[in-house]
Amino acid sequence: MGLHDKPVILYNVNGFYDALLQHFKIMLEEGFIRAEQKSFFRVATTPEDIVRLLKKHG
């Protein structure tokens, strides 16, 4: 982390990344990651969400 300031967008089609997102939540609760690190990841469920997130950061 810290190599760049661009978010990582997870395209969560049909809940594919639900388990990973739950794992991030547990990692945060257990102190393995800090809240600001969790914010590097964005979740999109539609292509329109991806475009919106890219424009927001851009």
N, C-alpha and C positions, 0 to 999 in steps of 0.2 A: 504494500500500500504506500501511497505517497509518490509513486512514479509519475502520475499525472492527476489532473483534477477533473477528468471527464467521468461521468457516471457510467456504470455498467447496467445496461437494460436487459432484464430477463423477460423474454417473451413467453409468458406462462400460458401456453395453449392447453386447454382442457385440464388445467391444474398440474401440468407436468412438473413444475418446480415447487409445488406446495410443500413437499417434504424438506427440500433445501431451505425454503423460507422459514419453516418451523425450526430447522436446525440453527439458522441464524438467530432466531428469537432465543433459543436455549443458550447459545453461545454468549449472547448479550447478557442474559440473566445470570449466567455463571461467571461473568467477568473475563471471558476469553477475547471479546471484542468490545470496543468502546462505542457509545451511541453514534459518534460522528463517523465511525467506520461503517456502521450499518447504513448510513445515509448515502454511501457510494452506490448502492444498488437501488435501481428503480424497477418496478414491475409493470409490465404492459400485458393486457389481455387481448388487445386488438391492434391491427396495424395502425389505426388512427391514434391509439395511445402512444405508440412508438414515435410517430411523427410529432405529436404534441410534446412529448418529453424531449425530443431532440431540439425542437424549436425553443423550448423553455430554457434549455441549457446553453444554446448556441449564441 
